[in-house]
Amino acid sequence: MPVNGSQDSGVTGAAKFVTSTLGNTVGGVGRTVGGVTGAATRGVGDTISGATGSAGRPVGDALNSAGTGLEDGTKRVAHGVENAGQWK
């Protein structure tokens, strides 16, 4: 059962197949959750900035930054999980 062009067979091939599938699934879910949470946080930040004007802009900007950081962080973790699942 080749995974990523390797010729592993038997138990090793099966293990790589299972961990690759699991890693890709967990990574995809993590990336999705991070994207949704990041977008929602930025949306709240934009709403606060828009509703309060310059008085609330620092809070809105902070939420925007936090949302972007959260999304970027979850993308990196998801990529690491996918790589680990593929034995990289």
SEKE-11139 format. One record per residue (C-alpha): z, y, x; residue number from 1. Coordinates in steps of 0.001 Angstrom, whole numbers, plus 500000, padded with zeros to 6 digits. Layout:
BEGIN
PT       z       y       x   nr
PT       Z       Y       X  NUM
...
END
This chain:
BEGIN
PT       z       y       x   nr
PT  500000  500000  500000    1
PT  498798  502946  502130    2
PT  500664  506201  501851    3
PT  499163  509265  503533    4
PT  496631  507148  505378    5
PT  499183  504818  506970    6
PT  498749  501061  506872    7
PT  502377  500197  506117    8
PT  502804  497121  503999    9
PT  505558  495058  502491   10
PT  509012  496564  502188   11
PT  508198  499644  504287   12
PT  505098  500443  502244   13
PT  506979  499970  498985   14
PT  509856  502144  500195   15
PT  507464  504894  501238   16
PT  505698  504731  497884   17
PT  508976  505004  495955   18
PT  510430  507781  498092   19
PT  507145  509698  498068   20
PT  506963  509530  494272   21
PT  510619  510478  493916   22
PT  510338  513289  496478   23
PT  507260  514752  494815   24
PT  508910  514570  491385   25
PT  512173  516166  492484   26
PT  510312  518761  494535   27
PT  508068  519662  491614   28
PT  510982  519989  489211   29
PT  512916  522089  491719   30
PT  509936  524368  492278   31
PT  509497  524784  488512   32
PT  513166  525564  487880   33
PT  513205  528030  490769   34
PT  510054  529739  489518   35
PT  511354  530083  485976   36
PT  514777  531290  487115   37
PT  513253  533744  489587   38
PT  510897  535161  486969   39
PT  513690  535462  484404   40
PT  515956  537236  486877   41
PT  513197  539676  487808   42
PT  512550  540257  484105   43
PT  516195  541133  483504   44
PT  516102  543434  486523   45
PT  512997  545194  485193   46
PT  514607  545530  481762   47
PT  517755  547093  483216   48
PT  515706  549491  485327   49
PT  513522  550451  482384   50
PT  516349  550859  479908   51
PT  518717  552825  482110   52
PT  516293  554806  484246   53
PT  517355  555943  487662   54
PT  521034  555217  486961   55
PT  520415  551475  486597   56
PT  517625  551180  489145   57
PT  519903  549924  491974   58
PT  521169  547089  489773   59
PT  517659  546293  488538   60
PT  516283  546305  492061   61
PT  519101  544056  493246   62
PT  518349  541561  490477   63
PT  514646  541661  491350   64
PT  515454  540915  494980   65
PT  517856  538139  494027   66
PT  515245  536560  491747   67
PT  512609  536658  494459   68
PT  515027  535215  497019   69
PT  516064  532437  494654   70
PT  512467  531520  493944   71
PT  511522  531523  497637   72
PT  514577  529453  498527   73
PT  513889  526803  495907   74
PT  510256  526579  497034   75
PT  511402  525873  500586   76
PT  513942  523283  499461   77
PT  511348  521629  497216   78
PT  508894  521465  500115   79
PT  511578  519884  502303   80
PT  512388  517307  499627   81
PT  508712  516425  499304   82
PT  508383  516071  503082   83
PT  511482  513894  503259   84
PT  510114  511723  500483   85
PT  506969  511227  502544   86
PT  509035  510356  505647   87
PT  507911  513476  507534   88
END
